[in-house]
Amino acid sequence: MSGSNEKHPPAGLYRHYKGNNYELLHVARHSETEELLAVYRPLYGERDIWVRPLAMFTESVEVAGEQVPRFRFIES
């Protein structure tokens, strides 16, 4: 198992590259694969809780020919 002192993005508010705000609640580990997962919820609509691979949460995406963060940290 990987060490527990890995660096993770801080819990808090993030803005998705398409403009909506989300709250990153926690970084969890998949029970079978040990893959790190971002546990988050939108701050609009029904506010269901979602998970996605942490690598995808923190990756950059191309928008109008420019690399931008998929989720940009706003505040804790």
Summary of the structure (lengths in Angstrom):
residues: 76
radius of gyration: 13.0
end to end distance: 28.2
largest distance: 39.3
contacts: 180
relative contact order: 0.27
helix: 5%
strand: 50%
